[in-house]
Amino acid sequence: MLKLENVKKVYDGVTILENISLEIEEGEIVSILGPSGCGKTTLLNLILGIADADGGRILYNGEDITEVPMEKRGFNIVFQDYALFPNLNVYDNITYGLRNRPEISSREEVGELIDLLGLKEHLKKRIDQLSGGQQQRVAIARALALHPDILCFDEPTSALDPELTGEVLRVLRELAEHKTTMIIVTHEMKFARDAADRILFMDGGVVVEQGDAKELIDHPKEERTRQFLASYGK
């Protein structure tokens, strides 16, 4: 579905990503794990089209999209801070992106999303009346309403306490049952293990190791991966 071939990114003469190659299948959940500054978010930005690659290719269903702008890639993202509109209620936040594109989702489909994410009783509430986990679900619903082929998350649990982290994990598992393809950038090892089918461990702008989520966490092959996991008490 999505394929990166030797992708490179340079900022101000400094190489941030070097020869990144990976493949993501339809319906797969991939977690990108690694220490701060390793290039996780930069990689996500290249996939989304927020930033331009300085080398290599990005392919989607066999088509080269390396230079295709973000709005034409058919992907979407749930940002770390949710980026919700405080002046709009929950329902208007969810449907905001559909104002100029009513052909994407019907009212019935939006209703199904609202039910899936447990937001029906909150539709008329202001954003500041919601918990962090509820705000996260609104952000996910808004992103899904546009029918993205790939849904990306940038540190989805960084601002949440353990109970709300579990709530987000339950939502991701429900989305997985609907075959939603997801890429999750995180620094939280346990969340990556529980949420993903596969993990990419990055350090220093390269993919150090990748594989089945539980296998990589429980039996890492590379010394750098073992060092990182040990620092988190694994």
RAWO-V300647 format. One record per residue. SS is DSSP state (alpha for helix, beta for strand, coil for the rest). PHI is phi in degrees with one decimal (NA if undefined). D_FIRST is the distance of its C-alpha to the first C-alpha in Angstrom with 1 decimal. Layout:
# RAWO-V300647
SS | PHI | D_FIRST
SS | PHI | D_FIRST
This chain:
# RAWO-V300647
coil | NA | 0.0
beta | -122.8 | 3.8
beta | -137.4 | 6.7
beta | -110.2 | 10.3
beta | -121.2 | 13.1
beta | 50.6 | 16.6
beta | -76.2 | 16.5
beta | -132.4 | 20.0
beta | -139.8 | 21.9
beta | -125.6 | 25.7
beta | -120.9 | 28.0
coil | 49.8 | 31.7
coil | 81.3 | 31.6
beta | -103.7 | 30.1
beta | -76.4 | 26.8
beta | -93.9 | 24.7
beta | -129.6 | 21.5
beta | -130.7 | 21.8
beta | 51.8 | 19.3
beta | -84.1 | 16.3
beta | -127.7 | 13.6
beta | -161.8 | 10.8
beta | -131.8 | 7.4
beta | -126.1 | 6.0
coil | -90.0 | 5.0
coil | -60.6 | 5.6
coil | 82.6 | 9.3
coil | -86.7 | 9.7
beta | -110.7 | 12.3
beta | -116.3 | 12.7
beta | -103.7 | 16.1
beta | -103.8 | 17.2
beta | -117.9 | 20.8
beta | 164.7 | 23.7
coil | -68.5 | 27.0
coil | -57.6 | 27.8
coil | 82.9 | 27.2
coil | -83.9 | 24.7
coil | 109.6 | 22.1
alpha | -59.5 | 19.9
alpha | -68.1 | 20.3
alpha | -60.7 | 20.2
alpha | -61.3 | 16.7
alpha | -61.3 | 15.7
alpha | -63.0 | 17.6
alpha | -68.4 | 15.8
alpha | -63.0 | 12.3
alpha | -74.0 | 14.1
coil | 93.4 | 16.1
coil | -68.3 | 19.4
coil | -123.2 | 20.2
coil | -97.4 | 19.8
coil | -75.2 | 18.9
coil | -102.4 | 21.9
beta | 178.5 | 20.1
beta | 82.4 | 17.0
beta | -135.1 | 13.8
beta | -118.8 | 10.7
beta | -115.2 | 8.0
beta | -129.2 | 5.6
coil | 49.9 | 4.8
coil | 85.1 | 7.6
beta | -98.4 | 9.8
beta | -73.3 | 11.7
coil | -114.1 | 12.1
coil | -52.7 | 14.3
coil | -108.1 | 17.3
coil | -77.8 | 16.0
coil | -66.4 | 18.0
alpha | -53.1 | 16.9
alpha | -67.5 | 18.1
alpha | -107.1 | 16.0
coil | -86.7 | 12.5
coil | 77.8 | 12.5
beta | -107.5 | 12.2
beta | -148.7 | 15.3
beta | -137.8 | 17.4
beta | -104.7 | 20.3
coil | -76.0 | 22.7
coil | -57.4 | 25.0
coil | -99.8 | 28.0
coil | 73.2 | 26.3
coil | 54.2 | 27.7
coil | -84.3 | 29.3
coil | -91.9 | 32.1
coil | -66.7 | 35.4
coil | -86.1 | 37.3
coil | -112.3 | 35.2
beta | -78.7 | 35.2
alpha | -59.3 | 32.3
alpha | -62.3 | 31.6
alpha | -68.8 | 31.8
alpha | -64.4 | 29.4
alpha | -62.4 | 26.8
alpha | -96.1 | 27.3
alpha | -56.8 | 28.0
alpha | -69.8 | 24.7
alpha | -92.8 | 25.4
coil | -58.0 | 28.8
coil | -104.0 | 27.8
coil | -139.2 | 24.8
coil | -65.2 | 26.4
coil | -74.5 | 24.2
coil | -74.1 | 21.1
coil | -128.7 | 22.7
coil | -84.6 | 25.9
alpha | -58.9 | 28.7
alpha | -65.0 | 27.9
alpha | -66.0 | 24.3
alpha | -62.6 | 25.6
alpha | -61.0 | 28.2
alpha | -65.4 | 25.7
alpha | -62.4 | 23.9
alpha | -61.1 | 27.4
alpha | -66.9 | 28.3
alpha | -57.8 | 25.2
coil | -96.7 | 25.9
coil | 64.7 | 29.6
coil | -111.3 | 30.7
alpha | -57.4 | 33.0
alpha | -81.2 | 36.2
alpha | -111.6 | 35.2
coil | -58.8 | 34.4
coil | -95.4 | 37.6
coil | -78.3 | 37.7
beta | -75.1 | 37.5
alpha | -62.1 | 34.9
alpha | -73.9 | 37.7
alpha | -93.8 | 38.7
coil | -103.5 | 35.5
coil | -74.9 | 34.8
alpha | -59.9 | 32.0
alpha | -65.6 | 29.9
alpha | -67.9 | 30.6
alpha | -61.8 | 29.7
alpha | -60.3 | 26.3
alpha | -66.7 | 25.7
alpha | -63.0 | 26.8
alpha | -62.9 | 24.3
alpha | -66.0 | 21.4
alpha | -61.5 | 22.8
alpha | -61.0 | 23.0
alpha | -67.0 | 19.4
alpha | -70.0 | 18.2
coil | -60.5 | 20.7
coil | -89.8 | 18.7
coil | 54.0 | 15.8
coil | -68.6 | 13.1
coil | -73.5 | 9.4
beta | -134.5 | 9.5
beta | -110.2 | 13.0
beta | -106.4 | 14.5
beta | -128.3 | 17.9
beta | -108.7 | 20.4
coil | 50.3 | 23.0
coil | -67.2 | 23.2
coil | -118.5 | 26.3
coil | -63.8 | 28.2
coil | -102.9 | 30.8
coil | -110.7 | 31.2
coil | -79.4 | 33.7
alpha | -55.6 | 32.8
alpha | -64.2 | 33.4
alpha | -71.7 | 31.1
alpha | -60.8 | 28.4
alpha | -63.0 | 28.7
alpha | -65.5 | 28.3
alpha | -63.3 | 25.1
alpha | -60.6 | 23.8
alpha | -63.3 | 24.8
alpha | -63.4 | 23.0
alpha | -62.7 | 19.6
alpha | -66.5 | 20.3
alpha | -65.5 | 21.0
alpha | -64.4 | 17.8
alpha | -61.4 | 16.0
alpha | -65.5 | 18.0
coil | -94.9 | 16.6
coil | 61.6 | 13.0
coil | -79.4 | 12.3
coil | -78.3 | 9.4
beta | -133.5 | 11.7
beta | -121.2 | 12.5
beta | -119.7 | 16.3
beta | -86.8 | 18.5
beta | -153.1 | 21.8
coil | -110.7 | 24.9
coil | -96.8 | 25.9
alpha | -60.5 | 25.5
alpha | -64.3 | 26.4
alpha | -62.8 | 24.1
alpha | -60.6 | 21.1
alpha | -63.0 | 22.3
alpha | -79.5 | 22.8
alpha | -91.5 | 19.8
coil | -103.4 | 16.9
coil | -80.8 | 15.3
beta | -140.1 | 14.9
beta | -119.6 | 16.9
beta | -106.1 | 16.8
beta | -98.8 | 20.4
beta | -113.3 | 21.3
beta | -158.5 | 24.7
coil | 61.6 | 26.2
coil | 81.9 | 23.1
beta | -129.8 | 21.4
beta | -82.9 | 19.3
beta | -76.2 | 22.2
beta | -160.4 | 20.6
beta | -146.1 | 17.5
beta | 169.7 | 17.3
beta | -50.4 | 17.9
alpha | -55.7 | 19.3
alpha | -69.2 | 22.7
alpha | -65.1 | 23.2
alpha | -66.4 | 22.6
alpha | -68.1 | 25.0
alpha | -81.3 | 27.6
coil | -139.5 | 27.5
coil | -64.1 | 26.2
coil | -94.8 | 26.6
coil | -96.1 | 27.2
alpha | -62.2 | 30.5
alpha | -63.6 | 29.1
alpha | -64.8 | 26.8
alpha | -62.6 | 29.9
alpha | -63.9 | 32.0
alpha | -64.3 | 29.6
alpha | -64.9 | 29.5
alpha | -64.1 | 33.3
alpha | -68.4 | 33.8
coil | -102.1 | 32.4
coil | 85.0 | 34.7
coil | -94.5 | 32.3
